[in-house]
Amino acid sequence: MKTFISFCIQHRFLVIFGVLLVGALGVRAAHQLPIDAVPDVTNVQVQVLTTAPALGPIEVEQYITVPVETVMSGLPRVEQVRSLSRFGLSAVTIVFEEGTDIYFARQLVSERLADAREAIPEGYGSPELGPISSGLGEIYQFEVRGEPMCEPGQADTPDCYTLMELRTILDWYVSYQLRPLPGVVEVNAFGGELKTYEVQVDPDRLNALNLSLDDVFEALEDNNANAGGGYMVRSGEQRVVRGEGLITSLDDIRGVRVATGVDGTAIFVRDVATVSFAPMVRHGAATRDGRGEVVTGVVMMLLGANSGEVSDRVRARIDELATGLPEGVTIETYYDRSELVDRTVRTVAVNLIEGGILVVVVLLLLLGNLRGGLLVASVIPLSLLFTFISMRFFGVSGNLMSLGALDFGLIIDGAIVVVENVSRRLSETRARGRAVRGVVRDATAQVIRPVLFGTAIIMIVYIPILSLQGIEGKMFRPMAIAVLSALAAALVLAVTLVPAASTWLFRGGLSEKEPILARLARKAYEPLLGLVLRFRPVVVLIAVLIFVGGGWLASRMGAEFVPRLDEGAIALQAVRPPSVSLEESVAATTRIERVLLDAYPDEIDTIVSRTGRAEIATDPMGIEISDIYLILHPIEEWTRADSKVELVERIDATLAESIAGQNFSFSQPIELRTNELISGVRSDVAVNLYGPDFAELEKAGERVMRVLRSVDGAVDVNASQVAGLPAVRIVVDREAAGRYGINASEILDAVSAIGGRPVGTVFEGQRRFSLQVRLTEAARANPEVLRELLVSAPGGERVPLGQVAQVLLEEGPAVVSRESAQRRMTIQLNVRGRDLAGFVAEAQERVRAEANLPPGYFVTWGGQFENLQAATSRLALAVPLALLLIFLLLYTTFGSARPALIIYLNIPMAAVGGVLALWLRGMPFSISAAVGFIALSGIAVLNGVVMVSYIRDLQREGLSLMDATEKGARLRLRAVLMTALTDGIGFLPMAISTTAGAEVQRPLATVVIGGLVTATMLTLFVLPAVYSWLGGSALEDDDEDEIPADMEGVEA
């Protein structure tokens, strides 16, 4: 190793050039690094969506969902298949094992879709893959706004804009221009009216002319086509022959002949129907700021793309599109993910800069050497640039978790060891000029092994984080990769750049002068150390009592998965009875928006609501459900609440007073969507109730909900509506139909006209719109009119529908939810004012004892609680293995179990400090805190190594156990304080930050700082007491490979 160091010193300019080159590559990697607020924790999943406008939930389940589930369940690497069947829609989600390539998964699903299509009856829809996006995919949302707007029901005129006209602009101009942008996978339209050419047939006029709906269907289908006649040659020229019969206008439709009357006159479409532009049957709507319905677009980002770059491209293209919009039409952005990303990145950057500055200041005060301090400080930006290169290589994005947990105090410990030893040796030898090179080489070589040992310990404790899987793995593995990369980079710099640069910076030599801060600390410590060594049993007893107290406190702490990241917005979900119409849901949502804007004008900037589902139903909600997004002003401008939690409570109370007949739950936009994608639910806790019968499921679900509502901390308790959807069933009477020779398909063709039967397409240039036939609104609302509809018999006679089918009014299920081929009912709830783990433990016990589930029915628990359990169980295995590995490393190094066990005392003592710090700040245990405890364990072990290694070296020099302990503790005070303070202060800005994203970082930093306080106290007081009592003789287990004594500056 000394040869390598000599090479670095001799070719120091080459080393510096290499470092600068890697730094330049790091700058380039930083610019290319994908940036987002948080890691994308969405599991590997593929959605299969099937639209079947004419089918109810039961029929969708039978004819579409079950066949799709059946062919998908046998795919390799599939973990879960779940589905939702609603009126007109089947949504099947196939979840694959972690690590499966998303494109490979989509290829597998795509291949099986051919089998699914064969199993689905013709005319019942064709299953298609959903967009390749994720829970973080909705990065940009905007409204296409027209001024003035036409009044509801008012015809389109040049003086105002209708929802249909704005939707057409969105679909065929705005979306058309945004979809080709790199990183954009889809632009989902929400709200407005999808334009169709509609033929509204009057049943009375049909009956009066003895015509059936089939006559209208056939006439329109036969009169809307083009044909090619090849070509003809005339006078040496080739001329293409085209036959044109496509419908191009409303008048064309009106002039289509349906039949010939008894008197020989032609009967046209205009004689039996009204032809106009009309909206497609709608399953969703959007509203904003209490103004009523609006037209919105949601830009969905390709999985793995850089959200900041994609947002910038979308914003720039929208600015370009503004010049081509009709007069009075504008595009207003109301949600831009880059704003959250910028706030979060600013939080991380400020914390890192402030932490770095504090580390450098403390280092200078304790080291007392400006040049050495600046050299150590240079390792911070250089190691960070190397980390960017590593993150690009491993595909890790820059976000709150990957960069937010970097502690510069931790990173520079190796450099501290080298610089401190070099400066001390130069002070002792008074070397000058070329003699400095030899001193630097020897001093660096002397501490190479401690540096390697210290870095190895820290890196080992991060291995358990790499073992995390699922959501917790996607959230915290990037942090471990970033920290390990930074530590590796700092280690390389400590043994290359630092000695090379030292020969230049210190060529004039150094004088030994103890810094003032170090001298004051030593004067305060020496008398206390004497008392500790005099009353060793008392000190040990106090330490044991503190440990027991910490254990008692830990057993009474709550737990949660991870703290909520404040997104700067609230997602409010309103749930109404399944029988509600879309129009009533829209009106109710508009009332909610007005109430909240009037009550909280200083808190709420804008409100955008989505009712039902979008054009691409990636979020398959029913029209009885509204997602209401409250975009908030900065908290500094609030006047009616001091925190987001208080604001949510006030909003909940306001809605309870002002709005009746609806259930409300609260979340955040990204959190809501991510929870729904990962587990199929949108809440902290989900209770899945399984069973075969809908009626019994609903009864059992009511009992479970009553129990859950009585558990302290339960809020927003809602169940998926199993029943309650009014339905008109038209059942074919096969015997009666057979007497007339009428097939069931002919009867059901007539039924399809209720919702709208597509009979062709009308082209307007490049734009295409559906041509459909529907009954008049009055006819659609009256079951008696349906019974009088005429159906054509083979002999030409017309038979009323009521004679060949039964028209029944009944109530059916609103949605059929399935998982692993079983029907389920999901009860969702959030937990407020209480830790998640404690709530679930009580709720599980209460449900087992009080719900009285019938045989064949059972519950499972999911949501955020499931993630906490998975992470805790995996860490419970990985952390002890890592600690065992550290112990074996200590044992191998010291050659004895006794010093290794004494050093290990620092781990529980450090944990006590972390627990106490969490308790003082009112924080529950979380996976963020667990990561803090993991990092703390490595730091705490090295606290003891600093002290014990030097004490044992003094014993070898002939000092007694007591004298060696006293001298070793006194001389290693500066080393312990230097590394402990730099590590702790590096986390200080993170611990006290209140800006965007700090919620996730705060528990980690709190644990490390609190643990370092107690661990340092143990190293300085308890460890000398215990070692002087139980340490024994170093000569008994001396080993040539033991760590060198010069450990000053190693991690504390």
N, C-alpha and C positions, 0 to 999 in steps of 0.2 A: 504493500500500500504506500510505503514511503517513496518508492520509485514513481508511482503514479502522481503523487503530490509534487515530487521534484519536477516531473514533466510539466505539470500545470504552472508551476512557478517559473520555470525556465521559459515556457512559451505562453507567458501571461497575456500577450496581445492576441495570440491566436484564440485563447480561452475567451477573452472579452469579446472578440469578433464573433465567435460561435454563439455566445450568450445573446449578443445583439441580433444575430440572424434568427435564432429561435424566438426572440422577442418580437421581431418583425412578423414572423409566421403567426405568432400569437395574436398580434394586432389584426392580421387578416382573418384568423379564425374567429376572433371576437365579432367582427363585422358580419360574418356568415352564420354566426350562432343563432339558431331559432330562439326567439324570446317569447315568453308568455308569463302570465301572473303566477300560475301554479302548474305542476306537472299534470299531464293528461292521464287520469287514472281510469279511463274507460277500459273495460275488458275487451278482449278480442271477440267481436260479435258481428253477425251479419243479419240484417233484417230482410224478411220477405213480405212484401205488401201486395195485397190483392184487393182490388176494388170491385164490388158486386152491388151496384146501386139498388137492385130490386130485392135483395135478400135480408131477412131479419137475423138477429144474433144466432138463433138455434140453427137455421139453415146455413149460415156462414160457417158455423162450427162443423156441421155434418159434411157439407159438400166441399169446403175449401180447407179449413184449418186442420182437421184431422188427416186428410191426405197429405198435406204439406208436412205436418209433424211426423207422419209415418215414414216418409222417404228420407227425412233429415236425421231421424234418431239413430240411424245406423252409420252415420259418417264418422270417420276416424277423428280422434282428438276432441270430440264434442263433450262438453261438461254439462250443458243444460239446454233444454228446449222449452221455451215458454211462449204463451200466445194470448192474444186478446181477440175476441170476436164481437164486433159491434154491428149495428145496422149499416150494411153496405160496405163493411171493411173487415178484412182479416189481416192481422199483424202477427207474424211468427218471428221470434228472435232466437237465433241459434248462437249460443255462447261456446267458444272454443277455449282450449287450454291456453294458459299464458305461454308466450313464446311462439305461438303459431303465427306464421306470416299472414297478414290480413288479405293479401292478394291470393295466396294459396287457399285460404278459407273461402273466399268469395268464388274461386274457381270450383271448389268442391260443391258448394251450394248450387252454383249455376248449372253444373252437370246434372244434379238431381232434379232441378226444376223441370226438365223435360219429362221425367216420370210423373212429377206432381201434376203437370198440365194434362197428361193423359188420364189421370184419375179424377180430374175435376170435370163435371158435366159441361158440355158446350153451352156457351152463353152465360156462364156463371163467373166469368172473370179469368184473367190470366195472371199468375203470380210473377212479380218482378222484384229484382234486388233493390233495396233502399240505397241511399247515397252512402259513399264511403267517407263518413265523417264521424264525429265523436261528441262527447258531452261538452267539449270546448269549441265545437264547430261553428256555432252561431255567433260569428264575430262582428257582424255589421247589420244593423237594422234601420230601416228608413220608411218614411211615409211619402207616397205620391199624392200630393195635395192640389186640389183645383179650387180656384176662386173666380166667381162665386159657385157654390154648390147648388144643384137643383134640390128642391124640396122632395122628401120621400114620396114616391108615386108620380112625380112630375116627369113628363116625357122629355127626352133629350132635345135640347134646343141650342142654337148657337150662343145663347146668352148665359148658359150655365153648364156645369159638368155633372154627369151622373156617375155613380159608383161603377157602372158597367164600362163607361168610357175610360175612367182612370185605370181600371183593371186591365183593359185592353192596352193602354199605354205601357203599363208595367210589364205585361206578358210579352208584347211584341216589339218593344223599343228598349226599355230599361234593362230587363233581364237578358234580352237578346245580346246586349252589349257587355254585360257583366260576366256572363258565363264563360267566355273564352279567356278571361284573365288567368294567369298562372296562379295556382293555389285555390281557385274557386271551383268547388265541385258541383254546386247547385245554387240557384236563387229561388227560394220557396216563397210563393205568393200566399198571403194571408189576408182575407177580407176582400170586399168588393164583390162584383157579380161577374161570373164568367159568361161571356156573350154566346148566345145560341140563336139560330133561326128557328123559331118555335111555331108550330101549327097547333093551335088550341081548338080541339074538336068539340062541337056542341052535341051532346048525345041526343037531344030532342030533335035537332035538324037531321041527324043521321037516321033516327028511327022514322021520321016522317018520310024520308026518301027511301026507306027500306034498304039502307046501307049498313055495313059493319065497319069496324075499325080496320079489319084486314084489307078492305078495299082501299082505304086511305094509305095504309102502309105500302101496299103493292104499287099504287099509283106513283107515290113519291120515289120509291126505290127504282121504278122502271123509267123515270123521267129525269134522272140526274146522273148522266154518264157521258163520257167521250169515247170515241172509237178511232182506231187507226186503220186506214185503208191502204197502207203500203205507199207506193208511188206510181205515177204514170209518166211516160215519156212523150213529149210533144215538141215537135220542131227541134229535136236535138237537146231539149232541156228536160231534166228530171224534176218532177213536181211532187211533193209530199201530199198525200191525201189524208185529210183529217175530218172526222165527223164530230161536231160539237153539240152536246146536249146538256152540258152542265148547268145547273141552276146558279145564277149569279146575283139575284136580287129577290126582295120580298115579292115583287110583282110576278117574277117567274114562278114562284111557288103558288101564288094565288091563281095563276092561269093553268095549272096542271089539271088535266081531266081525270076525274075519279071514276065515273061510270056514265052510261047513257040512260036517260030516263025513259019511262014507258011511252012517252010521246015522241021519243027520238031525239030529244034535246040533250046536249052535253051537260053533265053535272061537274062543276069545277071545285077545286079545294075551297075557293072563296065562298061557295054556296053552303058548305057544311062546317067551316072553321074560320077563326080569326088568325091571321098571320102577322107576326111582329117579332121584334128583337126581345128576347126574354132571358133571364138568368138560368143557368144550369141549376139543378137541385143542389142546394147548399148544405154543407155539413159543418160550416164554421164561419166566423165573422171576426173582424177586428174593430175596436173602438179606441178613442183617444181623448183624454182631457174633458170628458163629458160632452163632446161635440156630436156624439153618435158614431155611426159606422164610418170607417176609413179604409183605405187601401194601403197595405204595408208589404214590404219585401224583406226577406231574411236571407242574407248571404251566408252560405255554409262553406266552411273552409275544408280543403282536402286534408285528410288525416296525415299528421306529421309536418304540415307546412308551417312557415313562420308567420304567426298571427299579425305581428307588427307590419311586416312587408305586405301581406295580403290586404290588411286594412288600408295601408297607404295607397296601394294600387286601386282599390275600390273607391276610395275617397277622390283620388285624382280623376278616375273615369267618370264618376258622378258629376264632378265639376265640369267635365267636358260635355256631358250629356245635357246639361242645363241649357246650353245654347240652342239645342234642337227640340226642346219641348214646346208644345203649343202655348200660346199666350195665356197667362193666368195659372199655368201648371208649374209647380215647383217640387223639388225633392228635399225633404227635411229629414236629416239624420237625428235619431233619438237615442241610439245605442251604438257605441264604437268601442270595441274591446281594447283598442290601443290605449284608451284613457285609463282603464284599470291596469293595464300592463305598465304604462308609464308611471302611474302612482306607486305600483309595487316595486318596480325597478328602482325608482327614486328612493324608496325606503331601504332597499338592499344597499344601494350605492352610498347613501348617507351613513348607514350603520357601519359599512366597511371602512369608509374614509375616516369617520370619527373614531372607530376602534383602532385603526392603524395609527392615527395621530397620537391617541392616548398611549398606545403601546410604545411608540418611539419616545415620547416624553418620559415615561417611567423608565425605559431602558437607559436614556441619557442620564437621568437622575441617579440611578443605581450603579451604572457602569462608570459614569464620570469621565467619559471619553467621547467627544463629539465625532471625531473621524470614525471611531469604531461603531458608534451608534448609527451613523449614516450608512455605513457599509452593511450593517445588519438590516437596516430599514430597506435597503435596495433589494433585498431578497423578496420583500412583500410583492411589489408589482411584477417582478420577473417570474416568480412562482405562479402568480395569478395568470399571466399570459400563457405559461406552459399548461395551466389547467384548462384554458380555453381550447387549446389544441387537443388535449385528451378528451374533452367533452364532445368536440366535433367528431373525433374518431369513434367514440362509443355511442354516438347518436343521442347525447343528453342535451336537453334544451336548457337555456339560461332562465332560471325562475327563482321564486322565493325560496324553494327548498335546496336546489343545487348550489346556489351561490350564497344564500342567506345564512348558512351555518358555518361558513369559513371564519375561523378565528386566527387572526394574524399573529397573535401571541403564541398560539400553538405551533404555527408554521415556522416561525423563526427560531425555535429553541435550538436546533442544530447549529445555526449560525451563531447564536449567543455563546454556545459552548466553545466553538472555535475562536471567535473574536476575544472572548474573555480570557482564554488560556494564552492566546498569542500576546495580548496586551500585557498580561501578568508576567510572562516569560521575558518579554522585551524590557519591561521595567526592572526586572531582576538582573538581567545581563548587561543593561545599558548599551545594547548593540546599536551600531550605526552603519549606514551605507550598505555594502554588499553583505556584511555579516548578518543583516536582517533576514536575508533569504534562508540561511541555515536555521536560524531561530524559528522562523515561521514554519519551515518544513517540519522541524522536530516537534514544535508545539501542536501543529495540526495532527501529525501522526500519533501523538500521545493520546488524543481524545477521539480518534476516528471510531474506535470500538464503542465508547459511550454514546457517541452520536448515532451510530448504527443501532445500538441497543435501544436507545430512547425512541428513535423513530419506529423501530420494529414493534415496540410495546403499543404505541399509539395506533399503528396500522392494524395490529391484531385485534384491538377492541372494536374496530369498525367492521370486521368481518361478519359479525352477526347481522348487521344491517343489510349486508349484501344477500343474506339468506332469506330476507323477507320476500313474500310472494303476494300476488293479487294487488289490491288497491294500495295496501301499506307498502308493498315493494315498489310500486311505481311512484309512490310519493317520496320514499326515503332512500331508495337505492341511488338515485342521482346525486343526493347529498353525499353519500359515502364515496361514490366515484370521484366527485369533485374534491373532497377532503383528502382522499388517498393520493390523488394526482398532485395536489398542492404539496402534500408532505414529501412525495417522491421528488418533486421538482426542487423543493427547499433542501432536501438531502444532497442532491447532485450539486446544487449551487454552494452548499456549505463546504464541500470537499474539493471544489474546482475554483469557482469565482472568488470565494472569500479568501483563501490563502494567496491566490494570484494577485488580487487587488491589495491584500495586506502588505505585500512587499513594496508596493508603490506608496500606499497611504502612510505607512509607518516607517518609511526609510530614514526619517530623521530621529527615530527612537521615541521612547516614552518614559515619563517619570511616574513613579508609583505614589499616588496620593489618594487616600480613601475618601470617597465622596461624602458630603455632609449627611445626606439622608441615610446612607449605609452606616455611618458612624453613630448617628442618633439611635438607629434601630439596635445596633449592637450594645450600646450603653443601657438601653431599656431592657434588653433581653437577658443579659448576663446575670443580674441578681435574681430574676424570675427563674432562670434555669437552675441556679443554686438551690432555691426552695423546692423545685420539682424533684431534684435528685435527693434531697434530704427527706422528703415525705412521699416516697414512691408509692406505697400502698394506697395512700389517700388519693393520689392522682389517678391511679389505675381504677379505683372504685368509682371516682367521679366519671371517668370515661365510660365505664360499664353502665352506670345509671343513665348517662346521656344516650348511650346506644339503645338501652331498653326503652327509654322514653321515646326515642325516634321510631322504634319498631311499633310501639303502641299507637303513635300518631299515624304511621303509615297504614296500619290496619283499619283506621277510621276515615281514610281519605276516599273520596269518590273517584270515578274513572270515566273517561270519555275517549272516543277514537282520536280525533284531532280537534283542536280549537277551530271555530268557524273563522274563515277569512272574510273580512268585511268587504263585500263587493261594491259598496256604495249604492246599493239598491235593495229593495224588498220585493219578493215574489209572494203575492197573496193569491191563494186559490179559493175560489167560491164554488160550492157544490150545491146544486138544487135537485128537486125531485126529477127522476128520469122522464116523466111525462111532459116536462116543460117544452115549449116550442123554442125554436131558434130566435124568433122575434122577441119573445118574452125574456129570454136569457140576455139578449143584447140590451133590452131596455133596463133590466135589473143591473147589469154591469155599468151602464151609463150613469144610473143613479148612484152607484157606489163611487164612481170617479168624481162626480160632482160633490158628494158629501165629503170625501177626503180632501179634495182641493180647497173646499171652503173652510174646512176645519184646520188644515195644516199647510197654509200657503208658504210659510217660511221654511218648511221642512221638505216638501215635495216639489220637485221641479216639473216633472211631467208624468203622466200615467198612460200606459199603453196596455190594452187588454186583448187577449185572444180567447175566443169562445169556440169550443169544438176543435176541429182539426183543420190543418192547412191542406193545400192542394196535394202536396206530397206528405202523406200522413206518417211521418217519422215519430210523431207524438200522438198516438191514436186516442184522443179525448172525445167524449161524447158532447153533444150540444148543451148538456146540463152542467158542464164544468167550464169555468173561466179561469185562466191564468192572468192575473192582474199585476203588471210590473210597475212598481213605484220607483222612479229614478229620483234620487234625493239630491238636495242642495248640499254643499259642504257643511259639515257639522258646526262650524263656527257661526253659521248664519241661523241656526235653529233657535227658536224662542220657546217652544212648548215641550222640549225634551232635552235631556243632557246626554243621552246615549241612545244607541240603536235599540237596545233591549227595552228601554223605557218607551221609546217611540212605538215599538210594536205593541206593547201593552196598552198604550193610549189608543192606538188605532183599533185594536181588538175591542176595547170598551166602547169606542165611538160607533163601530159597526153593530155591536150588540144592541145599542140604544136606537139606532136609526134604521137598520135593515133587518127585516124579519124573514123567516122561512128559508134561510141559507146557512150552511156550515162553512166556516172559514179556517184556513190553516196558513201558516207563515213559513217562508224559507227565503232563498236568494236565487237569482236566475240561473247561474252556473251550477250551484249546488242542487237545485231542483232538477235540472235536466240530467246532471251526472248521476244522481241517485236513481232516477227513473231508468236510465240506460243500464246501470250496473245491476240492479236487483229487480227492476220492474216496479219499484215503488218510489215515492217521493218524500220520504219522511225519515226521522231518526230511527224509529222502530217500526217494523212491520210484523204483524201476526198473520201468518197464512193458515187458513182453516180449510182442510181438504175433506171432500165427501162427494158422493154420487148424486144426491138429490138436492135440487135448488131450494125447495121449500124448507127442508130440514137444515140446509146450510144457513139459510137466513135466520131461522130460529136460534140455532147454535151461535151464530154471529152476534145476535142481539144480546145473548147472555154474556159472551166474552166482552163485548163493548161495555156493558154495565159494570163488569168487574174492573176493566181497565180505567174507566172514568173515576172510579173510587180510589185509585192508587195515587198517592201524593206525587205531584210533578207532571201528571199526564195532561197535555193540552192538545187541541186540534184532533181529537179522536174521531175518525171518519172511516166508514167501510165502503168498499166498492159496492155499488148498487147491483144486487143480484136480480131483483125483480122490480116491477113497477112501471114497465114500458107498455102503454096501451097499444094494442095492435088490432088491425082488421084482417082476419084470416079468410081467404077465399079458397074453399076446399072443393075440389072437383068431385061431383057425383058421377062416378064411373058408369053406373047402370043407366042413369038418365042420358048421359053423354053418348053411351053406346047405342041407345035406341035411335038417336039422331045421326049416328055415324060421325060424331065430332070427337077429335082427339084432344087429350088434355093439353097438348102444346098450343092448340088453337085457342083454347080458353085462356091459357096463361099469357098468350100474346096480347089479348085484350086487357088483362090485368096490368101488364107492363106499361100501358099508356097512362096509368095513374101517376107514376113517378117520372115518366118521360121515356119514350121508346126511340132510340137513335135510328134514323132511316137513311143517313147519308152525311156528306160533308159539303160545306159551301166554302169556296176559295175566294179570298179578296187579295189578289196579288200573291204574296208569300204567306199571308196569314190564312189560317183555316179555322172554321167554326163548325160546330156540330149542328146538324139539322135533326130536330126531334119532334115527335108527336105526343101531345098530352091532352088529357081532358081539361075542360074549363075548371077554374078554381071552385066554382059552385058544385060541379059534379064530383070533384075529388073529395069534397067535404061531406057528401051525402051518400051513405051506404045504399039508400033506396034507389038512387039514380044508377048506382053500379049494377044493381039487380036487373035494371031495364036495358042495359047495354046489349046490343044484338051481336050474336056470334054466327058466323057463316057455317051452314051445314053443306055436305058434299052435293046434295041435290039442288042447291041454290036457295033453299029457304033460310030465313033468319030466325034464330032462336034466342029469346032473352037469356042473359047470363044466369038469372035466378033460377031457371028451369034445369040447368045442367051443373050448377055449383051452389054451395052454401056460402053465404056471407055472414061471418061470425065476428062479434066484438068480444075481445078478451084481453087479458093482461099477460105479458110475457117478460122474459129476462131482458134487462137493458144491456148487459154485457156478459159474455162467457169468458172467464179467465181460466187458463189452464197452465199447469207446470208438470213436466215429466209425465205427460199423458193422463193427468188427473185434473178434474175440475177443482177450482179453489175460490175462496172468498178472502180478500185481503183487507185487514183492518190496519189503518195507518195512524200513527200518532207521533207527536213531537214531545220532547221532554224539556221543561223549562224550570229553572230554579233548583235543579237537582242533578247529580251526576248520573250518567247513562247506565253504568254497570249496576249501581245500587238500585236504580228504578227497575231494571229488567229482572234482577234477582227477586225482588218483591213481587213484581207482576207475574212472573212465571209460577211462583208458589201459590199466589192467589187464584190464578186461572186453573191450575191443577185441582185446587181444593173446591172451587166454587162454580166453575162453568158447567159441570155435569154434561160432558160431551157424550153423545150416543155411540154405540159400537160402530166401528168403521169410519169414524170421524176423528181427526187428529190435527194438532197445530204444530207449526214450526215458527221459529223466530228469526227475523232477518233485519235488514237495514244497516245503519251504522254500527249497531251493537255486534252484528255478525263479523264486521271487519275488525272491531276491537278484539273479539275473541280469537280470531285467526292470527292476528299479529302477536297477541300476548302468548299464545301457545307456542308459536314458532320461536319467539325470543326466549321463552322459558327453556328451550332446548339449546339454542345457539349461544346464548350468553354464558352459561356455565362452561360450555366447551371452550369458549375463548378464554375465560378466566383460568381454566385448567391449563391451557396452552401457555398462558403468561406465567403461571406458577412453575411449570416445567422449565420454562426459559430461565426463571430466577434460580431454580434449584440447580440447573446445569451450570449456571454462571457462578454461584456462590459455593457449590459443592456441598451444600447442607440444607436440610429442610428448616432448621431453626431460624436463620435470618430471613429466609423466604416467607415463613409464616408471620414473623414480626412485621415485615414490610406489608404483608397482606392485611394487617390491621387497618391500614389506611382506607381500604375499600368500603367496609361498613361504616367507618366514621365519616367518610366523604358522603356516603348515601344519606346519613342522618342530616347533614347540612342541606342536602338537596331537598329532602322531605320537609325539613323545617322551613326552608325558603318558599316552597310551594304553599305550605299551610299559611304562612304569614301573608302571602299575596292572594290567598283565597282561590288557588288554582287546583283543579283535580288532576289526578294522574292521567296522562295521555301518552300516545305513542311519541309525540314530540318530546315529552318529558323523559320517556324511556330512552330515547336517543341521547338525551343529555346525560342520563345516568351511565350509559355505555361509554361515552366520551370521557366522563369524569373518572371512571374506574382506571383507565390507562394513565391519566394525569396523576391520580392519587398514588398509584403504585410507584411511579417515578419520584414522587415526593420522598418516599422512604428510601429508594435506591440512592438518592443524593446523600442522605445522611448515613445510612448503614455502611455503604461501600467505603467511605472515608474513615469512619470509626474503626472498621476492621483493619484498614491499612495502618492506622496508628497503633493498633494492637500488635501488628507484626513488627513495628519498630521498637517494641518493648514496653509500651505504656500499659498500665493496668486497665482492667475493664472500665472502672469508674473514671479514671483520668482520660482514657481514650474517648469515652462517651462525652464527657464534659467538653474536651477540646474540639472534638469533631463537630458537635452541635454548634459550638460557638463559631468555628471557622466556616461552617457551611450555611450560616444564617443568610448571607447575602445571596447565595445561589438559590436557596429555597424561596426567599422573598422575590428575587428577580423573576424567576419563571412563573411563580404563582400569581404575582401581580400582573405580568404581561398577559398570561392566559386569561385571568379573570377580567381584567380591564378591557381586553379585546371583545368580550361578550357584553360589556356594560351598555353600550348604545342599543344593542338588540334587546336587552332586558327592560329598558325603560321607554323604548319607542312606542308611540301611539299612532303612528301613521299607517297607511294602507298596507296590509300584509303582516304587520307586526304581531298579530294574534297568534300565528303559527310559530313564530320564532321565540316568543317570549318565554314559554315554559322551558324550552331547551336552555336558553341563556340563564334563566333563574336557577335551574338545577345546578349548572356548572359553577356559577358564582357562589351560591350557597354552599355547595359541596367543597369548593376550594377553601372557603373560610375554615370549615371544621377540619378538613384534611391537613391544612397548613398548621393549624393549632396542634393537631395530633403529632405531626412531624416534628414540631419544635418543642413540644412538652411531653406528650404521652410516650412517643416512641423512645426518646432518651431514657425515660423512666423504666420502660419495659425492657429495653436492651441492656441497660446497666444491671438489671435484675436477672434476666434470662438469656442474655446474649452469649455467654460462654466465651471460650477462647477461639480466636480466629485461626490460631495455629493448628488446632485440632482437625479442622476441615479445610486447611489451606489448599488452594488449587492454583496451579500456574496460570490457568485460563481465567481466573477471576477478573472482574472489571478493574481497570486501572483506577487508582485512587483519585485521579484528577477528574472529578465529576462536577466541578463547580459550573453552574449554569445549565446543568441538565434539567429537564422538565421537573417542575415542582407542582 
